[in-house]
């Protein structure tokens, strides 16, 4: 009955240097300053220079959902997050703690106040903007895009505005466009959900899920573009302000 235990331990991520401490032992001003330099070189490309989000999550929040305590934050920085674009690092244990110390300061910065009318933004998201055709809010909406229920906790107002205006910049790997054709002549266009060496999973614009073995495909193109349209001209400047204000206020259970 316990035949699976050896397999489980073989597959479990190895964390030989995960410290058995609760508090960051390197959080002096000098550690934070050096952590800031490491962050700029290693992390800012995805998380933004001030950690306010980009391709990576917004770190400028009071509580990080996947790193509520210092040991968890160390683990995320050191080993990354499975099934996400967050990689592990080759930094030393001391350097990981220093980056973690700097990351904690980002949540203490005053939160950017988004200008605009949240109530009108809510109306635009559900109406003129057509956002729920692809994104979900609770039980409403589609599944082609990321859920919006906590988007204000994950993304800064500046990032939300940039994404609405230029959605093709920094498209996450798991939301890239796929064009494929099967050996039977069926052609499908959609969003890549998952892919490995032998299979690929896709969701199309009608929210239909597909899974294919690559050997059965005659064409497969995965592109660094998105199905999301630009709202640069779809919305007036004040309407864009309103949508950003509404989305910034969506913070899930926080």
N, C-alpha and C positions, 0 to 999 in steps of 0.2 A: 504493500500500500504506500510505502514511502520511497518508491523507486525514483520519483521525480525530484527528490531533494538534492542529489548531486548535480542534476542538470540545472536546477534553480540557482545554486551557488556558483556554478560555472558561468551562468549568464548574467548574474548580478554585477553591477558596476563595481569595479575595484576602487576603493578609496583609502589607500594605505596611510596617507598623511592627514586624514581628516582629524583636526584637533578635538580633543575631548574637553572643550571649554565652552562656557556660555557667553562670555563677554570678550570683545576684541581686545587683545593685550597690547595692541599697537595703535593707539588713537591720540597720541600727542600731536601738537601742532605741526611738528616736523614730519611726522608720519603722514598726516593729512596732506601736507604740501607735496611730499614725494608721491603719494597716491594720486594726487591731481595730475602730476606729470605723466605717470603711468597710464592713467585713464585717458588723457589726451592722445597718447600714442596708440593705445590698444583698444579702447572702447568707444571713443567719441565718433568714430566713423559710422557706427550703427545707432548709438544712443544719443548723439548730439553733443556738442561741446559742453553744454551745461546739464547733460543728462535728461533733457526735456523731450526725448523721443525722436524717432526717425524710423529707420528700418527696425531698430530695436525698441524695447519698451521705454516708457517714460519713467525715469528713476526719481524725478523730483516730486515724490509723494510722501506723505507722513509714514505710510506703512506699505512695504513692498509685499505683494500677495504671496510670492514664492520664497520670500526671505524675511520673515517677520522677526527673527532673532539673528544675532551675529554669526552663529555657527552655520545656520542655513545660508546666509549670504556668502560666507566663505565657500561652502559647498557649491553654490551656483557659479561663482566666479572661477573656482578651481576646476570643476568637472563639467560645467555647462548644463544644459537642459536637454534631455532626450526628446526627440521628435520635434525640436524647434531649431531655429538658426543660431541659437546661443551655443558657441563652442566652448570647450575646455581651454585651459591655458597652461603654458609651461613656466609661468612665473613661480618664483620661490614662495615658500610659505610666508615669509616676512612680507614680500611684495603683495601677495594676495590680501593679507590683513591690511596693508596700507591703502590699497585700492578700495577695500571694503570701508575703511574709515572715511575716505573721501566721499564714497557713495552715500553714506549716512548723512553727510552734511547737505546733500542735494535736497533731501526731504525737509530741511529746515528753512529753505529759501521761501520768501513770500510767493504765493501762487499767483500767476498771471491772471488778471481779471479780464475776461472776454467782454468786449463791448457788444451790445445788441439786445434785442427783445427776445427772451427765451420762449415766451408763449407763441410769438409769431414763428420762431424757428421750429417749434414743435409742429405747427401747422404746415410749414413748408416741407419738413422732412416727410410727413405723411401724404402731402399733396403734390405741389408743383415740383419739388425736388425728386420725387419718385424713389426715395432712398430705400423704402421697404420692399421694393421689387427684388432687391438683391440682399439687403441686410435685415437682420432680425432685431426686434425689440420685444423681449419676453416671448410670448407665443405668437406675436405678429411677424409678418415679413418672410423673406426668402432666406436661402442658405448659400448663395453664391459668394457673398462677401463676409467679412468678419462681423460678429455680433456687435451691437452698439450699446448694450445695456450698461457697460462699464467703461465705455470708450474715453470718457472724460478723466478717468483715473489712470488709464494707460497712455494717453496721448495729450500733449499740451495743446493749448489753443492755437499756437503758431503752427504746429504740425498739422492739426486738423484743417486749418485754412490752406496750407500748402498742398495737402492731399486733395482737397476739393478743387483747387485751381489746376494743379498738375498731377493728376492721379498716376501717371506713368512713371514717376520718379520713385526709385527704391521699392519696386514691387516685391513683396515677400515671395519666397520660393514656393510656398504652398497656395499661392493665389495667381499663378502665372497661366497665361492662355495656352491652350493645347488645341492643335488641329491634327486629327488622325483619321485614317481610313482602314477599314478591315479588309481581309482577303475576300469577304463576300460583297464588297463594294459599298458598304455603309460608311458615311462620312459624319464625323461628330466634331463639334467645336464647343469647348467649355473651359472649366477651371481645373487645373491639376490639384488633386487632393493629396495624393501620395504616389510615390514611384520608387521602384527598386530595380535591380538588374534584369528582372524577368517579367514584371507586371507594372501596370499603371492604373490608377483609379481617377475618374473624371466625373464632374458634375456639369450638366449643360444648363442653358438658360431657362429651361422648363423645370429645373431642380431635379432632373432625373439622374440617378447614379449609375455609373458604368464601371466595370472592372474588366481589364483585358490582359491576356498574356501577350507579350510583345511579339512572340513568334507568329501570332495570328494577324499582325498588322502589316499593311503594305506602305503606310505613311505615318510618320509621327514627328510633329514639330512642337517643341516647347519653347515659347518665346517670352522675352522679358517685357511683356506688356499686359495691360489689364482691360477688362470689359467695362470698368467704371468710366463714365464720361467726365469731361471737364465742366465745371460749373462757372468758369470764368465769364461766359456770356449768357449762360442759362439763367443765372440769378443776377439781380441788380446788386450793387455794392452793399446797400443796407440790408438786403435779404441775406447776403453771404455772412454779414456780421451776425444776423439773427440765428442762422443755422449753426454757426460756430459757438455762439453763446449757449444754445440749447444742448449741443453735443458735449460741450465742456462740462455741463452740469450732470451728465449721465455717469454716475460713479458706482453703479451696482449697489452693494450692501454697505459701502463705506459711508 
